[in-house]
């Protein structure tokens, strides 16, 4: 009787790079599209929502204050997303160059996310509070909503760079990355 009847008879090759590659392609594509829409149409969409002239004037002032920062964040997110998409193709193909690139992308992504939260708290939220103070009466707690949104965005985006850093530092993953 064989002591290990369920032992694999072929060398096992981790599918983690392929799985992470698919996730990178999907996440990169979704965020790239959303970032592109934000950069191209964000200001026009925000201004188009206001009905009254006084609200429109306040919104235009707010938009002028944050537009430069909003576009900058959108362009950085677009660049990071396109890079993630391209990285995902390399990960799926088990390219050795994807190991180092994944770790670097993860570290840069974490720095970018910290910068994005800083912009939210230092620029966007004060401008939003100033805008809300200029409006007659609003029942929604927009300041609180923006703070929760900034924190939720951080909680939503942070895990994936950490997963990439952790996985592509594991020797079992690095060892299967053999094509270049």
N, C-alpha and C positions, 0 to 999 in steps of 0.2 A: 504494500500500500504506500502510495506517495505521501510523504509528510506534509506537503503543501499542494493540495489538489487544485487550488484556485490561483496559483502563481501564474503570472503572465508569461507567455513563452516568447514574447517579443519585447524589445526595449520600449519602455513607456516614455512618451514625449509629452511634456506638459502642454495643455491647450490654453493655458493662461494668457500667453502673448496674443493668440488669435482672439480670445474672448475680449481682452482689454483693447485690442485693435478695433474690434467691432464697436465697442462702447466709445472709444475715442472718435471714431468716424461719426457715430450717431450724435454724441454730445457736441462735437465740433461743428457738425452741420447745423444742428438746431440753433446753437448760440450764434453762429455766423449769420444765419438768416435774420434772427432777431436783432442782432447788432447792426446789420446793414439797414434794416428797416428803421431802427432808431436813428442812425446817422443820417439817412437820406430824408426821412419823413417825420422825425420826432417833433420838431418845432411846429411844422404845419398841422400835424394831428392835434397837438396840444392847443394851438390857437383856434382851430376849427371847432372845438368843443364849447367855447364860450358863446352865450346867447346875447347878453346885454352889453352895451357899449362900455359901461363902467367896468364890468368884469373883463372884457376884452383888453382894455387898457392896462389893467392890473396884471393880467396874464402876459401881455406883451412885455411889460417891464420885468416880470419874473423870468420870462424866456430869454430876454436879453442878458440878464444877470448870469444865468446858468448855461446858456447855449454853448459857449466855448468849452466848458468843462464837460458837458454832456456829450459833445461830439468827441472830445479827447478820450473819454472813458469808452465810448462806443467804438472808436477806431482801435483802441488797445484791445478791447474784447474781440473785435473782428479779427485782428492780427493773431491773437492767441488762439482763437477758434480755428482759423485756417491752418495754423501750425499744428494744432491738435489733430485736425482731420488728416493732414499729410503724415503726421507721426503715426496715426492709426493704421494707415496703409503699410508703413514700415513694420509696425508691430505684428500685423496680420501675416506678413510675409516672413516673419522670424529674422528680420535683418539685424545683424549685430549692432549696427549704428543706432538702432532704436533704443538700445539699453541706456546708453549715456544720454541720448536726446530726451528720453522719457523722464529721467531724473532731473535733468536741467529744466525741462518744461515744467515739471511739478514745482520746483523751487521758484522759478520765475512766476508761475501762476499764483503761488501763495503771496509773493511780494506784491503782485498786481492787485490781488484781492484786498490786501491791507491798504494799499493806496486808494482803491476804489471806496472802501469804507471811510477812509480819511476824507476824501472828496465829498462823500455823502454828508458826513457830520460837520465838516468845515465850510462847505459852500452851499450844497443843495438845501439842507435843512434850515439854515439861517435865512436863505432866500425864500423858502417856502413859508416860514414863520412871518417874514415881512409881508409877503403876499397875502397871507391869511388875515393879518392885522389890517390890511387895506380893504378887505372885502366887508360888506355890511354885516352879514351874519351867516355863519356856517354851522351846521349841526354836526358835521363830521369832525372828529379829532384828527385832522390831517397830519399834524406834527407827530402824534403818537403812531399813526399809520406809517409814516415815512421811517421812523426809528425802527419799528418792528420789521418793516420791509428791508431795511439795510441789514439788520441782524439776520433775518431769514435768508437773505441773499448770500450772506457769508456762510451760514450753516449749510445752505444748499450747494454752494460751489466748492467749499474747502475739502470735503472728503475725497473727491476724485484725484486731485493732485497728490494727496497723501497716499492713496492707494497706488498710484503709479510709482511714486518714490519708493515705497515699501516693496512692491512686487519686483521692480526692476533692480533692486539691490540684493534680492535673494539669489544665492548661487544656483539653486535649482532652476530658476527662470533664465538666468544669464547663460547657463550651460547649454540650453536648447536653442539659443539665438545663434545661428550658424551661417546665415547667408549674407553675402554682401557683394 
